Amino acid sequence: MKKPSLAIQILIGLALGILVGAIFYGNPSIAGYLQPLGDIFIRLIKMIVIPIVISTLIVGVAGVGDMKALGKLGGKTILYFEIVTTVAIVIGLLFANVFQPGAGVNMENLAKGDIQKYVDTTESATSHSFIDTFVNIVPKNVFESIANGDMLAIIFFSVIFGLGVAAVGEKGKPIISFFQGVSEAMFWVTNQIMKFAPIGVFGLIGVTVSKFGIASLVPLGKLVITVYGAMFFFVFIVLGLIARLAGTRIMTIAKILKDELVLAYSTASSEAVLPKVIEKMEKFGCPKMVTSFVVPTGYSFNLDGSTLYQALAALFIAQMYGIDMPISTQITLMLVLMVTSKGIAGVPGVSFVVLLATLGSVGIPVEGLAFIAGIDRLLDMARTVVNVLGNSLAAVVMSKWEKNYDEKQAKEYVESLGA
């Protein structure tokens, strides 16, 4: 009998987790058994992400060894990210205005969640300015940045180190071989860790359902449907159009990443699929240097699903409180989100933290976030999938823009998968 694919195994783990969580709803002891399963899986993923990013980026940059070419790629990448995330914000605002998910919601029927941990994170994350964020990209101690998982600082160091390796010529070849070996070894480790994914998903979703229950979705059902509808629209219309212009299809990318998208949805963690996304985008014709730079950078600067959700959730809370939001205020909200979504990227619970840092600036009560905290996990699952798809497509767009995309390799890879 043929073994089920990883995607099917993860879906089975997801279904069993929901079932167990529903059976033991309100029983706090169940979390003690399930939480370690999810925590171990997430820790395993975090263990391998940084070595993979460092090794692939150093090998990719050293292979090019051109500061000017790298600078052009960086500039184009940031420009593309800014345009697409701005479109995502506009779509979030559009859906909130058209469907009015917060209108008529009775706040007395809603359970409040604890948002104190996000408040504490916001206070520390917003203590520096947007300019400080770019200053902090340059690490004062690379080992400290690695220990803290500061991805942008790690990327900066890896790029500079890769250029240095290229500059020393023959003397740098053993270093390239070393990091090439590290990269290949870590991808092997990734494949082994993925075998544990269904168990990790079972634990993560089981804990969530046991805490909040399925009934918590009913009062906020309109918000959930509106968010998912906006996400589908963004993926199939906006990303679909961009993919067409880049000479591919968004469904082709989705089929290539089907295992990763199911895993991203189940865990609500884009980090969980970063290594496999880098690996598969390389097989899909994107050069190593582009993929290893664009995808990790996108995790901080190109969170399409998150920015769309932030705009929609902000208007939802305003509608729930009966606060009028004229076009001028919504434009202000859009501009603030464009800054805050980049300025505190990479912190835990980033979407909630960004909203907390944004709502007060346009007169929306931050306390409103407590009403949607209980269902945030379900919304987070959707926005994580959109983030992953957006960053995967960005690798293709940048490869095409740099005229460095291997069409033949991409075609052969798609045919080998039957996608």
C-alpha positions as CSV (number, residue, x, y, z in Angstrom):
1,M,0.0,0.0,0.0
2,K,1.4,3.4,-1.0
3,K,2.3,5.7,1.9
4,P,0.2,8.9,2.0
5,S,1.9,12.1,0.9
6,L,3.2,14.5,3.6
7,A,0.3,16.9,2.9
8,I,-2.3,14.1,3.5
9,Q,-0.4,13.1,6.7
10,I,-0.5,16.7,7.9
11,L,-4.2,17.0,7.1
12,I,-4.9,13.8,9.1
13,G,-2.9,15.2,12.0
14,L,-4.9,18.5,11.7
15,A,-8.2,16.6,11.7
16,L,-7.3,14.4,14.7
17,G,-6.0,17.5,16.6
18,I,-9.3,19.3,16.1
19,L,-11.2,16.2,17.2
20,V,-9.2,15.7,20.3
21,G,-9.3,19.4,21.1
22,A,-13.1,19.5,20.8
23,I,-13.5,16.4,22.9
24,F,-11.3,17.9,25.7
25,Y,-12.6,21.5,25.3
26,G,-12.2,23.4,28.6
27,N,-9.9,20.8,30.1
28,P,-6.6,22.6,30.8
29,S,-4.7,19.4,31.5
30,I,-4.8,18.2,27.9
31,A,-2.5,21.1,26.9
32,G,0.2,19.6,29.1
33,Y,0.2,16.5,26.9
34,L,-0.2,18.2,23.5
35,Q,1.8,21.4,23.8
36,P,5.2,19.6,24.0
37,L,4.5,17.9,20.6
38,G,4.0,21.2,18.9
39,D,6.8,23.0,20.8
40,I,9.3,20.3,19.8
41,F,8.4,20.5,16.1
42,I,8.7,24.3,16.1
43,R,12.0,24.2,17.9
44,L,13.3,21.6,15.4
45,I,12.4,24.0,12.6
46,K,14.0,27.0,14.3
47,M,17.1,24.9,14.9
48,I,17.8,24.5,11.1
49,V,16.5,27.8,9.6
50,I,19.5,30.0,10.4
51,P,22.2,27.5,9.3
52,I,20.3,27.1,6.0
53,V,19.9,30.8,5.4
54,I,23.6,31.5,6.2
55,S,25.0,28.7,4.2
56,T,22.9,29.1,1.1
57,L,23.3,32.9,1.0
58,I,27.1,32.8,1.4
59,V,27.4,30.2,-1.4
60,G,25.0,32.1,-3.6
61,V,26.6,35.5,-3.1
62,A,30.2,34.1,-3.4
63,G,29.1,32.6,-6.7
64,V,28.2,36.0,-8.0
65,G,30.8,38.1,-6.2
66,D,29.5,41.3,-7.7
67,M,28.5,44.1,-5.2
68,K,26.8,46.1,-7.9
69,A,24.6,43.2,-9.1
70,L,23.7,42.5,-5.5
71,G,22.8,46.1,-4.8
72,K,20.6,46.2,-7.8
73,L,18.8,43.0,-6.7
74,G,18.3,44.4,-3.2
75,G,16.9,47.7,-4.5
76,K,14.5,45.9,-6.9
77,T,13.4,43.4,-4.2
78,I,12.5,46.2,-1.7
79,L,10.7,48.1,-4.4
80,Y,8.6,45.1,-5.4
81,F,7.9,44.2,-1.7
82,E,6.6,47.7,-1.0
83,I,4.3,47.8,-4.0
84,V,2.8,44.4,-3.4
85,T,2.3,44.9,0.4
86,T,0.6,48.3,-0.3
87,V,-1.8,46.6,-2.7
88,A,-2.5,44.1,0.1
89,I,-3.4,46.9,2.5
90,V,-5.7,48.5,-0.1
91,I,-7.5,45.2,-0.7
92,G,-7.9,44.7,3.1
93,L,-9.5,48.2,3.4
94,L,-11.7,47.5,0.3
95,F,-13.1,44.3,1.7
96,A,-13.7,45.8,5.1
97,N,-15.6,48.7,3.5
98,V,-17.7,46.6,1.1
99,F,-18.6,43.7,3.5
100,Q,-18.7,45.7,6.8
101,P,-17.8,42.6,9.0
102,G,-17.9,44.6,12.2
103,A,-21.3,46.3,11.7
104,G,-24.0,45.0,14.1
105,V,-21.6,42.8,16.1
106,N,-22.9,42.6,19.7
107,M,-19.7,42.9,21.9
108,E,-21.6,41.5,24.9
109,N,-21.7,38.1,23.1
110,L,-17.9,38.1,22.5
111,A,-15.3,36.5,24.8
112,K,-12.2,38.5,25.5
113,G,-8.8,37.1,25.0
114,D,-5.6,38.1,26.8
115,I,-3.5,40.5,24.7
116,Q,-1.1,41.6,27.5
117,K,1.8,39.7,26.0
118,Y,1.3,41.6,22.8
119,V,1.1,44.9,24.6
120,D,4.4,44.2,26.3
121,T,6.0,43.2,23.0
122,T,4.7,46.4,21.4
123,E,6.2,48.6,24.1
124,S,9.6,47.2,23.5
125,A,9.3,46.9,19.7
126,T,8.1,50.4,19.1
127,S,10.7,52.0,21.3
128,H,12.9,52.6,18.3
129,S,12.0,54.4,15.1
130,F,11.6,53.1,11.5
131,I,15.1,54.5,10.8
132,D,16.5,52.5,13.7
133,T,15.1,49.3,12.1
134,F,17.5,49.9,9.2
135,V,20.4,50.8,11.5
136,N,19.8,47.5,13.4
137,I,20.1,45.5,10.1
138,V,23.8,46.0,10.6
139,P,24.8,43.6,13.5
140,K,27.1,44.8,16.2
141,N,27.7,41.2,17.1
142,V,26.8,38.6,14.6
143,F,26.8,35.8,17.1
144,E,24.3,37.7,19.2
145,S,22.1,38.2,16.1
146,I,22.3,34.5,15.4
147,A,21.4,33.7,19.0
148,N,18.4,36.1,18.8
149,G,17.3,34.9,15.4
150,D,17.6,38.4,14.0
151,M,17.1,37.4,10.3
152,L,17.8,40.8,8.7
153,A,21.1,41.2,10.5
154,I,22.0,37.6,9.7
155,I,21.3,38.2,6.0
156,F,23.4,41.4,6.0
157,F,26.4,39.5,7.5
158,S,26.0,36.6,5.2
159,V,26.0,38.9,2.1
160,I,29.1,40.8,3.2
161,F,30.9,37.5,4.2
162,G,30.0,36.0,0.8
163,L,31.4,39.0,-1.0
164,G,34.6,38.7,1.0
165,V,34.9,35.0,0.2
166,A,34.5,35.9,-3.5
167,A,37.1,38.7,-3.3
168,V,39.9,36.4,-2.0
169,G,39.6,34.1,-5.1
170,E,41.2,30.7,-4.9
171,K,41.7,31.0,-1.1
172,G,38.0,31.2,-0.7
173,K,37.1,28.0,-2.5
174,P,37.5,25.8,0.6
175,I,35.1,28.1,2.4
176,I,32.5,27.8,-0.4
177,S,32.9,24.0,-0.4
178,F,32.4,24.0,3.4
179,F,29.2,26.0,3.3
180,Q,27.9,24.1,0.3
181,G,28.3,20.9,2.4
182,V,26.5,22.6,5.3
183,S,23.7,23.6,3.0
184,E,23.2,20.1,1.6
185,A,23.5,18.5,5.1
186,M,20.9,20.9,6.5
187,F,18.4,20.2,3.7
188,W,18.8,16.5,4.5
189,V,18.1,17.2,8.1
190,T,15.0,19.3,7.0
191,N,13.6,16.3,5.2
192,Q,13.9,14.1,8.3
193,I,12.3,16.8,10.5
194,M,9.3,17.0,8.1
195,K,8.5,13.4,9.0
196,F,7.5,14.7,12.4
197,A,5.3,17.5,11.0
198,P,1.9,15.6,11.3
199,I,2.6,15.0,15.0
200,G,3.6,18.6,15.6
201,V,0.5,19.8,13.8
202,F,-1.7,17.5,15.9
203,G,-0.3,19.0,19.1
204,L,-0.5,22.6,18.0
205,I,-4.1,22.6,16.7
206,G,-5.3,20.3,19.5
207,V,-4.2,22.8,22.2
208,T,-5.8,25.7,20.3
209,V,-9.2,24.0,19.9
210,S,-9.2,22.7,23.5
211,K,-8.6,26.3,24.8
212,F,-11.1,28.2,22.6
213,G,-13.5,25.6,21.2
214,I,-15.2,25.7,17.9
215,A,-18.2,27.7,19.3
216,S,-15.9,30.8,19.6
217,L,-16.0,31.1,15.8
218,V,-19.7,31.7,15.6
219,P,-20.1,35.3,16.8
220,L,-17.2,36.4,14.6
221,G,-18.1,34.2,11.6
222,K,-18.5,37.2,9.3
223,L,-15.0,38.4,10.1
224,V,-13.5,35.0,9.4
225,I,-15.4,34.7,6.1
226,T,-14.4,38.2,5.0
227,V,-10.7,37.6,5.9
228,Y,-10.6,34.3,4.0
229,G,-12.5,35.9,1.0
230,A,-10.0,38.7,0.9
231,M,-7.1,36.3,1.1
232,F,-8.5,34.2,-1.8
233,F,-9.0,37.3,-3.9
234,F,-5.5,38.5,-3.3
235,V,-3.9,35.2,-4.1
236,F,-5.9,34.4,-7.3
237,I,-6.3,37.9,-8.7
238,V,-3.3,40.0,-7.5
239,L,-0.7,37.2,-7.1
240,G,-2.3,35.4,-10.1
241,L,-1.8,38.5,-12.3
242,I,1.8,39.0,-11.1
243,A,2.5,35.3,-11.8
244,R,1.1,35.6,-15.3
245,L,3.2,38.7,-16.0
246,A,6.3,36.7,-14.8
247,G,5.4,33.9,-17.2
248,T,4.1,31.3,-14.7
249,R,0.9,30.5,-12.8
250,I,0.1,30.9,-9.2
251,M,-1.5,27.5,-9.2
252,T,1.7,25.9,-10.5
253,I,3.6,27.4,-7.5
254,A,0.8,26.3,-5.2
255,K,1.0,22.7,-6.5
256,I,4.8,22.7,-6.1
257,L,4.5,23.9,-2.5
258,K,1.4,21.9,-1.6
259,D,3.0,20.1,1.3
260,E,4.5,23.4,2.6
261,L,1.2,25.3,2.3
262,V,-0.6,22.7,4.2
263,L,2.1,22.7,6.9
264,A,2.1,26.6,7.0
265,Y,-1.7,26.6,7.4
266,S,-1.7,24.0,10.1
267,T,1.1,25.5,12.2
268,A,0.4,29.1,11.4
269,S,4.2,29.4,11.1
270,S,5.9,30.6,7.9
271,E,9.3,29.7,9.5
272,A,8.3,26.1,9.5
273,V,8.5,25.9,5.7
274,L,11.3,28.4,5.0
275,P,14.0,25.7,4.3
276,K,11.7,23.7,1.9
277,V,10.5,26.9,0.1
278,I,14.2,27.9,-0.6
279,E,15.0,24.3,-1.8
280,K,11.9,24.0,-4.1
281,M,12.2,27.5,-5.6
282,E,15.8,26.7,-6.5
283,K,14.5,23.5,-8.3
284,F,11.9,25.7,-9.9
285,G,14.6,27.6,-11.8
286,C,15.4,30.4,-9.4
287,P,19.2,30.8,-8.9
288,K,20.6,30.1,-5.4
289,M,21.7,33.7,-4.8
290,V,18.2,35.2,-5.6
291,T,16.2,32.6,-3.6
292,S,18.5,32.6,-0.6
293,F,18.3,36.5,-0.5
294,V,14.7,37.2,-1.5
295,V,12.8,34.6,0.5
296,P,14.3,35.3,4.0
297,T,14.1,39.0,3.4
298,G,10.5,38.7,2.4
299,Y,9.8,37.2,5.8
300,S,10.3,40.7,7.2
301,F,9.4,43.0,4.3
302,N,6.8,41.1,2.3
303,L,4.1,39.8,4.6
304,D,1.2,40.2,2.2
305,G,-1.3,38.2,4.2
306,S,-0.4,39.9,7.4
307,T,-0.7,43.5,6.1
308,L,-4.0,42.7,4.4
309,Y,-5.3,41.3,7.6
310,Q,-4.1,44.2,9.7
311,A,-5.9,46.7,7.4
312,L,-9.1,44.6,7.5
313,A,-9.0,44.0,11.3
314,A,-8.4,47.7,12.0
315,L,-11.6,48.7,10.2
316,F,-13.5,45.7,11.7
317,I,-12.8,47.0,15.2
318,A,-13.7,50.6,14.2
319,Q,-17.1,49.3,12.8
320,M,-17.6,47.2,15.9
321,Y,-17.3,50.4,18.1
322,G,-19.4,52.4,15.6
323,I,-16.4,54.7,14.8
324,D,-16.7,56.5,11.5
325,M,-13.6,56.1,9.3
326,P,-13.6,58.6,6.4
327,I,-11.3,58.1,3.4
328,S,-8.8,60.6,4.7
329,T,-8.4,58.5,8.0
330,Q,-8.2,55.3,6.0
331,I,-5.4,56.8,3.9
332,T,-3.6,57.7,7.1
333,L,-4.2,54.1,8.4
334,M,-2.6,52.8,5.2
335,L,0.4,55.0,5.5
336,V,0.9,54.1,9.1
337,L,0.6,50.4,8.3
338,M,3.2,50.7,5.5
339,V,5.7,51.9,8.2
340,T,4.8,49.9,11.2
341,S,4.5,46.6,9.3
342,K,8.2,47.0,8.4
343,G,9.4,48.8,11.5
344,I,8.6,45.9,13.9
345,A,8.9,43.0,11.5
346,G,10.2,39.7,12.9
347,V,8.8,40.0,16.4
348,P,6.5,37.2,17.8
349,G,2.8,37.7,17.0
350,V,3.7,40.4,14.5
351,S,0.2,41.1,13.2
352,F,-1.2,41.8,16.7
353,V,1.8,43.8,17.6
354,V,1.5,45.9,14.4
355,L,-2.2,46.5,15.1
356,L,-1.5,47.6,18.6
357,A,1.1,50.0,17.4
358,T,-1.3,51.3,14.7
359,L,-4.8,51.5,16.0
360,G,-4.2,54.3,18.5
361,S,-2.8,56.6,15.8
362,V,-6.1,56.7,14.0
363,G,-8.4,56.8,17.1
364,I,-9.4,53.1,17.2
365,P,-9.5,51.5,20.7
366,V,-6.8,48.9,21.1
367,E,-9.0,47.1,23.5
368,G,-11.0,45.9,20.5
369,L,-8.2,43.4,19.7
370,A,-9.1,41.4,22.8
371,F,-12.4,40.5,21.2
372,I,-10.7,38.8,18.2
373,A,-7.8,37.2,20.1
374,G,-9.6,34.0,20.5
375,I,-10.0,33.4,16.8
376,D,-6.7,35.0,15.8
377,R,-5.1,31.5,15.4
378,L,-7.6,30.6,12.6
379,L,-7.0,33.9,10.9
380,D,-3.2,33.5,11.4
381,M,-3.3,30.2,9.5
382,A,-4.8,31.9,6.4
383,R,-2.4,34.9,6.4
384,T,0.6,32.6,6.8
385,V,-0.3,30.7,3.6
386,V,-0.6,34.0,1.7
387,N,2.8,35.2,3.1
388,V,4.5,32.0,2.0
389,L,2.9,32.1,-1.5
390,G,3.8,35.8,-1.9
391,N,7.5,35.2,-1.0
392,S,7.8,32.2,-3.2
393,L,6.4,34.2,-6.2
394,A,8.7,37.0,-5.3
395,A,11.7,34.7,-5.9
396,V,10.4,33.9,-9.4
397,V,9.7,37.6,-10.2
398,M,13.2,38.7,-9.1
399,S,14.8,35.9,-11.0
400,K,13.0,37.0,-14.1
401,W,13.7,40.6,-13.5
402,E,17.4,39.8,-13.2
403,K,17.1,37.7,-16.4
404,N,18.6,34.8,-14.5
405,Y,15.6,32.3,-14.5
406,D,16.2,28.8,-15.8
407,E,13.0,28.1,-17.8
408,K,14.2,24.6,-18.9
409,Q,14.9,23.5,-15.3
410,A,11.6,24.9,-14.1
411,K,9.7,23.0,-16.8
412,E,11.5,19.8,-16.1
413,Y,10.8,20.1,-12.4
414,V,7.1,20.8,-12.9
415,E,6.9,17.8,-15.2
416,S,8.7,15.5,-12.7
417,L,6.0,16.5,-10.1
418,G,3.1,16.2,-12.4
419,A,2.1,19.7,-11.5
